[in-house]
């Protein structure tokens, strides 16, 4: 079975963005059209990771700075929004970046690994999974992993749909954590 992700459904993402903007006070969100993305490099990984986002478990992600450059995309900015899609390319959530940091892969800390919400949520598990992921995705374009590659560490909050945004607070309440908008994680190394 082919596990390639489906094409991003940009028309549906634009409709989701308009629906979110309509819920905002006068002036709305700052972007006209935010980036439309997915987590991971396969249909199954994208589905797994967006499910963690919607469940309130995943509130962070990591990607190679070189990937943004390769794709001709600007780096995210704090307060910026993006639309996260599932493996079929359907938009599932509007996310807002709350914290960004660039560093080496091994600069990840325990809190960030936990906030990515994947696998066992430990730093060791996060490092192993992301090293496998980044090595795999670089190899696809004929490049090799280098320990000095810069990684963008991003925390985000779900702002739409409302039930997913509320799930974060419910998840944190259930686990006894404060609602900070900074829960989440990446497993096999997604984005």
C-alpha positions in Angstrom: 0.0 0.0 0.0 1.3 3.5 -0.9 1.9 5.6 2.2 2.6 8.8 0.2 0.7 11.7 1.6 -2.1 13.1 -0.4 -2.0 16.6 -2.0 -2.7 19.5 0.4 -6.2 20.6 0.0 -5.5 24.4 -0.2 -9.1 25.4 -1.1 -10.4 23.6 2.0 -7.6 25.1 4.1 -8.6 28.6 2.8 -12.2 27.9 3.9 -11.0 26.8 7.4 -8.9 30.0 7.6 -11.9 32.1 6.7 -14.0 30.3 9.3 -11.3 30.9 12.0 -10.9 34.6 10.9 -14.7 35.1 11.3 -14.4 34.1 15.0 -11.7 36.7 15.7 -12.4 40.2 16.9 -12.3 43.1 14.5 -9.1 43.0 12.4 -8.8 39.2 12.6 -5.5 37.3 12.5 -2.5 39.0 11.0 -2.0 36.8 7.9 -4.1 36.9 4.8 -3.3 33.2 4.1 -1.0 31.2 6.4 1.2 28.3 5.3 -0.6 25.0 4.7 1.5 22.1 5.9 1.5 18.6 7.4 3.6 16.8 10.0 5.9 14.0 8.8 6.8 12.5 5.4 4.1 9.9 5.0 0.3 9.6 5.1 0.4 7.4 8.3 2.9 9.6 10.2 0.9 12.8 9.3 -2.3 11.1 10.5 -0.6 9.9 13.7 0.9 13.3 14.5 -2.2 15.4 13.7 -4.2 13.0 16.0 -1.8 13.9 18.8 -2.3 17.6 18.1 -6.1 17.3 18.2 -6.0 15.2 21.4 -4.0 17.9 23.1 -0.9 15.8 23.5 1.4 17.4 20.8 2.2 21.1 21.3 5.7 21.3 19.7 7.5 20.3 16.5 10.9 20.4 15.0 12.2 20.8 11.5 15.5 21.4 9.7 16.2 25.0 8.8 17.7 23.6 5.6 14.3 22.2 4.7 12.7 25.7 4.8 15.5 27.0 2.6 15.2 24.0 0.2 11.4 24.5 -0.1 11.8 28.3 -0.5 9.7 28.9 2.6 10.4 31.6 5.3 10.9 30.4 8.8 7.8 30.7 11.1 7.5 33.7 13.4 6.1 33.9 16.9 2.4 34.8 16.7 2.2 33.5 13.1 -0.4 30.9 12.1 -0.3 27.8 10.0 -2.8 25.2 8.9 -2.0 21.6 9.8 -3.4 18.9 7.5 -3.8 15.1 7.8 -2.2 12.5 5.6 -4.9 12.9 3.0 -4.2 16.6 2.8 -7.4 17.7 4.6 -7.0 20.7 6.9 -7.6 19.7 10.5 -6.4 22.6 12.7 -5.2 26.2 12.7 -2.0 26.5 14.8 -0.3 29.6 16.2 3.5 29.6 16.9 4.2 30.6 20.5 7.9 29.9 20.8 10.8 29.4 18.3 14.4 28.5 18.8 17.2 27.4 16.5 19.9 25.1 17.7 21.6 21.8 17.0 19.5 18.6 17.3 21.3 17.6 20.5 20.3 20.9 22.2 16.8 19.6 22.7 15.8 19.5 26.4 13.5 17.2 28.3 10.6 19.6 28.4 10.6 20.0 24.6 10.7 16.3 24.0 7.7 15.9 26.3 5.8 18.7 24.6 6.3 17.0 21.2 4.1 14.2 22.6 5.5 11.4 20.6 6.7 7.9 21.5 7.8 7.7 25.2 8.2 11.5 25.4 11.8 11.3 26.7 14.8 13.3 25.4 16.6 10.0 24.4 13.5 8.7 22.5 13.1 12.1 20.8 16.7 12.3 19.7 16.7 8.8 18.3 13.4 9.3 16.4 14.3 12.7 15.0 17.8 11.6 13.9 16.2 8.7 12.0 13.6 11.0 10.5 16.0 13.8 9.4 18.5 11.2 8.1 15.7 9.6 6.0 14.3 12.9 4.6 17.7 14.3 3.8 18.7 11.1 2.0 15.6 11.4 -0.3 17.1 14.6 -1.8 20.6 13.2 -1.9 22.0 14.9 1.3 23.5 13.4 4.4 22.9 14.2 8.1 25.4 16.5 9.8 25.4 17.1 13.5 25.9 20.8 12.9 22.7 21.2 10.9 20.3 23.8 12.5 17.0 22.6 13.8 14.0 24.9 14.3 12.3 24.0 17.6 8.7 25.3 17.6 6.0 25.4 20.3 2.5 26.1 19.2 -1.1 26.3 20.3 -4.3 25.1 18.6 -6.6 28.1 18.0 -9.2 26.4 15.7 -11.4 24.5 15.6 -12.5 25.5 19.1 -13.1 21.9 20.3 -9.4 21.1 19.5 -8.2 24.3 21.2 -10.2 23.4 24.3 -8.8 19.9 24.3 -5.4 21.3 25.2 -6.8 22.8 28.4 -8.7 19.6 29.2 -5.6 17.4 28.6 -3.5 19.7 30.9 -6.1 19.7 33.6 -6.3 15.9 33.5 -2.6 15.6 33.9 -2.3 18.3 36.5 -0.3 20.7 34.3 -0.9 24.4 33.9 -2.5 25.5 30.7 0.4 27.2 29.0 -0.2 26.3 25.3 3.1 24.5 25.1 2.3 20.8 25.1 3.3 18.5 22.2 6.0 16.3 20.4 7.4 14.5 17.3 8.1 10.8 17.1 9.8 9.2 14.2 10.7 12.7 13.6 8.0 14.5 11.7 8.0 18.2 11.4 
